[in-house]
């Protein structure tokens, strides 16, 4: 059995960034779910409430904003992470073949 390299502790500067990426991703997923539910409600029940047209658009605007924020945060997170070591990576490919 080969020795598996121990995982290093995450850098203290990347932990808040990773948390922000996760939370923004969750906000994106939930806003998309609420937007789809609102669209289904709009199609099936056709609400005649005066403020419905304003409310119906809000989850979609939030989804767009959170998608943009998530992409920027994720790119920043990726730029801060170190690339994997080449020795172990090449060995994995040779072993798989």
MARLOKE-690829 format. One record per atom (N, C-alpha, C, O): residue in three letters; x, y negated, z. Coordinates in steps of 0.001 Angstrom, whole numbers, padded with zeros to 6 digits, always signed. Layout:
ALAXYZ/...
***
This chain:
UNK+000854+001170+000000/UNK+000000+000000+000000/UNK+000896-001228+000000/UNK+001872-001302+000747/UNK+000552-002182-000843/UNK+001361-003388-000969/UNK+000999-004397+000112/UNK-000110-004407+000646/UNK+001981-005247+000414/UNK+001722-006309+001374/UNK+000911-007410+000702/UNK+001266-007892-000373/UNK-000154-007789+001333/UNK-000988-008869+000828/UNK-000551-010146+001521/UNK-000470-010176+002749/UNK-000267-011202+000771/UNK+000164-012442+001427/UNK-000941-013003+002315/UNK-002119-012999+001958/UNK-000529-013480+003470/UNK-001494-014043+004420/UNK-002037-015355+003881/UNK-001325-016130+003244/UNK-003303-015584+004148/UNK-003907-016848+003724/UNK-003414-017951+004649/UNK-003345-017782+005867/UNK-003083-019051+004060/UNK-002635-020183+004861/UNK-003839-020985+005317/UNK-004900-020955+004695/UNK-003658-021689+006394/UNK-004729-022536+006905/UNK-004979-023671+005928/UNK-004032-024213+005358/UNK-006242-024040+005723/UNK-006513-025130+004788/UNK-005933-026446+005282/UNK-005874-026709+006483/UNK-005517-027248+004347/UNK-004969-028561+004663/UNK-006056-029398+005324/UNK-007201-029393+004872/UNK-005715-030105+006372/UNK-006717-030883+007106/UNK-007333-031987+006247/UNK-008436-032449+006539/UNK-006639-032413+005198/UNK-007183-033455+004324/UNK-008203-032888+003342/UNK-009061-033625+002855/UNK-008125-031592+003042/UNK-009040-031002+002061/UNK-010317-030474+002687/UNK-011285-030233+001966/UNK-010360-030283+003993/UNK-011558-029756+004643/UNK-012750-030706+004495/UNK-013823-030246+004107/UNK-012619-032003+004783/UNK-013771-032889+004571/UNK-014185-032966+003104/UNK-015372-033092+002804/UNK-013226-032892+002195/UNK-013552-032924+000773/UNK-014325-031673+000373/UNK-015298-031766-000376/UNK-013914-030515+000853/UNK-014627-029273+000546/UNK-016032-029312+001121/UNK-016975-028841+000484/UNK-016182-029863+002308/UNK-017502-029983+002925/UNK-018396-030917+002102/UNK-019581-030643+001915/UNK-017830-032003+001620/UNK-018593-032946+000791/UNK-019007-032304-000533/UNK-020116-032535-001015/UNK-018124-031502-001121/UNK-018455-030812-002369/UNK-019605-029835-002138/UNK-020540-029772-002937/UNK-019536-029078-001050/UNK-020608-028117-000737/UNK-021932-028809-000500/UNK-022962-028380-001020/UNK-021917-029877+000281/UNK-023167-030582+000591/UNK-023755-031257-000650/UNK-024973-031274-000828/UNK-022906-031804-001495/UNK-023398-032423-002721/UNK-023962-031361-003666/UNK-024961-031605-004343/UNK-023338-030194-003716/UNK-023866-029097-004520/UNK-025215-028622-004024/UNK-026104-028320-004820/UNK-025369-028556-002714/UNK-026674-028172-002149/UNK-027736-029223-002453/UNK-028876-028884-002772/UNK-027363-030497-002353/UNK-028298-031570-002691/UNK-028716-031479-004152/UNK-029881-031697-004482/UNK-027774-031158-005020/UNK-028084-030995-006434/UNK-029083-029852-006643/UNK-030068-030010-007364/UNK-028830-028720-006022/UNK-029736-027571-006177/UNK-031131-027874-005636/UNK-032129-027552-006282/UNK-031208-028482-004472/UNK-032515-028774-003879/UNK-033268-029841-004666/UNK-034487-029754-004814/UNK-032558-030842-005168/UNK-033254-031863-005945/UNK-033767-031289-007262/UNK-034835-031682-007729/UNK-033020-030362-007868/UNK-033519-029690-009063/UNK-034746-028843-008743/UNK-035705-028823-009515/UNK-034721-028145-007610/UNK-035875-027327-007227/UNK-037107-028188-006973/UNK-038206-027839-007404/UNK-036932-029301-006283/UNK-038064-030196-006015/UNK-038557-030824-007315/UNK-039762-030988-007504/UNK-037641-031174-008207/UNK-038031-031737-009491/UNK-038837-030745-010321/UNK-039821-031121-010959/UNK-038424-029482-010315/UNK-039171-028465-011056/UNK-040536-028206-010433/UNK-041521-028015-011146/UNK-040594-028199-009110/UNK-041886-028021-008442/UNK-042814-029200-008733/UNK-044010-029012-008951/UNK-042270-030398-008737/UNK-043081-031578-009049/UNK-043563-031540-010495/UNK-044694-031933-010784/UNK-042709-031068-011406/UNK-043116-030956-012805/UNK-044228-029914-012960/UNK-045180-030121-013712/UNK-044100-028801-012249/UNK-045145-027777-012308/UNK-046446-028304-011728/UNK-047522-028037-012263/UNK-046354-029047-010640/UNK-047546-029639-010041/UNK-048180-030652-010981/UNK-049404-030728-011090/UNK-047353-031422-011650/UNK-047861-032426-012587/UNK-048586-031772-013765/UNK-049613-032273-014223/UNK-048052-030663-014248/UNK-048661-029991-015401/UNK-049946-029258-015010/UNK-050931-029285-015749/UNK-049931-028607-013852/UNK-051092-027786-013484/UNK-052233-028585-012875/UNK-053395-028341-013200/UNK-051924-029536-011998/UNK-052990-030244-011281/UNK-053265-031649-011806/UNK-054335-032204-011557/UNK-052331-032217-012514/UNK-052435-033588-013022/UNK-052964-034543-011951/UNK-054103-035001-012034/UNK-052131-034846-010940/UNK-052575-035726-009854/UNK-052924-037119-010350/UNK-052229-037682-011196/UNK-054013-037672-009814/UNK-054462-039014-010190/UNK-054159-040017-009084/UNK-054941-040932-008828/UNK-053033-039835-008444/UNK-052605-040751-007393/UNK-051786-041857-008051/UNK-050989-041589-008950/UNK-051977-043086-007612/UNK-051346-044243-008232/UNK-049819-044164-008178/UNK-049162-044540-009149/UNK-049243-043695-007090/UNK-047795-043675-006923/UNK-047158-042376-007400/UNK-045951-042196-007240/UNK-047932-041470-007977/UNK-047387-040172-008396/UNK-046303-040316-009470/UNK-045305-039597-009418/UNK-046466-041211-010430/UNK-045480-041342-011504/UNK-044136-041830-010987/UNK-043097-041498-011558/UNK-044142-042600-009935/UNK-042884-043026-009314/UNK-042260-041874-008525/UNK-041051-041650-008587/UNK-043085-041158-007796/UNK-042597-040044-006978/UNK-042075-038904-007844/UNK-041093-038257-007478/UNK-042710-038648-008982/UNK-042341-037543-009844/UNK-040933-037715-010406/UNK-040246-036722-010646/UNK-040494-038944-010619/UNK-039189-039223-011228/UNK-038050-039156-010204/UNK-036911-038883-010584/UNK-038319-039392-008944/UNK-037263-039490-007932/UNK-036363-038254-007835/UNK-035143-038414-007810/UNK-036906-037021-007778/UNK-035989-035869-007693/UNK-035072-035745-008905/UNK-033929-035308-008772/UNK-035558-036124-010084/UNK-034722-036032-011276/UNK-033618-037081-011253/UNK-032499-036806-011687/UNK-033912-038272-010756/UNK-032860-039294-010603/UNK-031832-038852-009574/UNK-030630-039039-009763/UNK-032309-038269-008491/UNK-031400-037758-007458/UNK-030549-036615-007997/UNK-029374-036505-007648/UNK-031124-035766-008840/UNK-030364-034665-009435/UNK-029257-035202-010334/UNK-028135-034697-010300/UNK-029552-036200-011121/UNK-028525-036791-011997/UNK-027403-037425-011183/UNK-026224-037234-011484/UNK-027768-038171-010166/UNK-026757-038827-009328/UNK-025914-037808-008572/UNK-024697-037964-008472/UNK-026548-036771-008041/UNK-025787-035769-007292/UNK-024937-034908-008217/UNK-023870-034452-007806/UNK-025375-034671-009458/UNK-024550-033919-010410/UNK-023286-034698-010755/UNK-022198-034126-010823/UNK-023429-035982-010968/UNK-022267-036815-011255/UNK-021323-036867-010057/UNK-020108-036747-010212/UNK-021882-037046-008871/UNK-021064-037088-007654/UNK-020369-035765-007416/UNK-019190-035736-007060/UNK-021094-034655-007611/UNK-020498-033328-007415/UNK-019350-033105-008393/UNK-018306-032580-008006/UNK-019527-033495-009651/UNK-018476-033305-010646/UNK-017219-034104-010289/UNK-016100-033609-010427/UNK-017410-035326-009837/UNK-016249-036145-009451/UNK-015547-035580-008220/UNK-014319-035511-008179/UNK-016325-035175-007216/UNK-015726-034601-006011/UNK-015022-033285-006306/UNK-013942-033021-005777/UNK-015631-032463-007149/UNK-015034-031167-007495/UNK-013738-031353-008276/UNK-012774-030619-008060/UNK-013708-032325-009176/UNK-012474-032607-009917/UNK-011378-033086-008978/UNK-010214-032710-009125/UNK-011752-033910-008019/UNK-010757-034378-007042/UNK-010257-033223-006187/UNK-009068-033146-005877/UNK-011163-032322-005804/UNK-010778-031161-005007/UNK-009840-030253-005799/UNK-008854-029755-005257/UNK-010144-030039-007072/UNK-009290-029194-007913/UNK-007914-029818-008118/UNK-006914-029103-008168/UNK-007854-031135-008235/UNK-006561-031786-008450/UNK-005687-031721-007198/UNK-004461-031763-007294/UNK-006303-031619-006048/UNK-005522-031539-004804/UNK-005048-030134-004481/UNK-004098-029973-003715/UNK-005686-029106-005044/UNK-005306-027738-004710/UNK-004047-027341-005478/UNK-003812-027784-006603/UNK-003264-026509-004848/UNK-002019-026049-005463/UNK-002314-024892-006411/UNK-003200-024083-006136/UNK-001588-024800-007521/UNK-001798-023666-008431/UNK-001318-022370-007789/UNK-000437-022404-006930/UNK-001873-021234-008183/UNK-001455-019968-007575/UNK-000016-019635-007968/UNK+000444-020027-009040/UNK+000686-018918-007105/UNK+002067-018546-007443/UNK+002082-017633-008668/UNK+001213-016775-008823/UNK+003061-017823-009524/UNK+003119-017094-010796/UNK+003505-015624-010612/UNK+003053-014775-011381/UNK+004329-015307-009614/UNK+004786-013918-009465/UNK+003618-012978-009186/UNK+003478-011948-009844/UNK+002786-013327-008219/UNK+001658-012465-007864/UNK+000616-012406-008953/UNK-000029-011375-009145/UNK+000448-013485-009658/UNK-000550-013545-010718/UNK-000167-012607-011863/UNK-001015-011877-012377/UNK+001096-012623-012261/UNK+001554-011776-013351/UNK+001489-010311-012939/UNK+001132-009456-013749/UNK+001829-010014-011690/UNK+001775-008631-011210/UNK+000369-008076-011216/UNK+000167-006897-011505/UNK-000603-008908-010903/UNK-001995-008468-010917/UNK-002426-008080-012320/UNK-003124-007083-012504/UNK-002013-008863-013311/UNK-002385-008562-014706/UNK-001727-007276-015174/UNK-002359-006474-015862/UNK-000476-007069-014815/UNK+000219-005840-015231/UNK-000395-004620-014568/UNK-000530-003573-015201/UNK-000768-004742-013308/UNK-001371-003635-012587/UNK-002742-003302-013148/UNK-003116-002131-013210/UNK-003497-004315-013558/UNK-004837-004095-014107/UNK-004766-003399-015461/UNK-005655-002623-015812/UNK-003722-003674-016212/UNK-003595-003055-017541/UNK-003195-001624-017360/UNK-003027-000900-018342/
***
